[in-house]
């Protein structure tokens, strides 16, 4: 059997208490009983320290526990595995704490780059890479383009007139249950660069709300004239109604001449929207704030 994560954490607490006093008694609760069973399994004699109600800890007992952990190639007390990747946990010992490890995709995002020829692989219009955000040098990109839908991300190209002023834009998938955490970290880091963050997604209440939540500075949308002709009530799902209150407050705070004013009026007052995959005409960047 292994020491439970809770038992290790509480033993770490005991170690800190022992810095101030020679011994510490703990009641025979679940984590203490886990320690007792573990010690019995590894022939650590508790006879002089244990009774029916408590277990007395001292430096000598913790040293014995650490000796067993060391011989089993398990991280010693005081060395937390929580938040480490499986690879990092492996360097600490053979024990793995899956419940508290960092997800393998916690810092990863899907990024779209210009074509990158690779021997044996046909050249595609864009090269899709799964990257660790820590490997991205943000200063190399003049803008970040966040694409909401995965199918649109795979097809997206920044080679359009409204994005021509940006050198080497960083095109990133918004994320989902697999990549959402990594993108949130990237968005926070990008915000500190004070450079444009363009949201390319659905023209609906949730899409605009997601853009606001991501601290985007612009929306990439068809012109208001095109949308007025093509947006439809069929793309205003009832489950998105709860998001409308926030956007109405955002609309009320915008100056009447703000470019976004007409878009939000079409979305909220006329109750018309459109999915990203149905966009047509020339796309334009519309300020979000």
Secondary structure, DSSP 8 states (H G I E B T S, - for coil): ----HHHHHHHHHHHHHTTTSSEEEEES-HHHHHHHHHHHHTT---TTTB-SSEEEEEHHHHHHHHHHHHHTT---TT---TT--HHHHHHH-S---GGGS--TTTTEEEEEEE---BTTB---SEEEEEEEGGG--GGG-SEEEEE-SHHHHHH----SGGGTTSSS-EEEE---TTTHHHHHHHHHHHHTTT-EEEEE--BSHHHHHHHHHTT-SEEEEE-HHHHHHH-BGGG--GGGGGGHHHHHHHHHHS-TT-HHHHHHHHHHTS--BB-GGG--S-EEEEE--
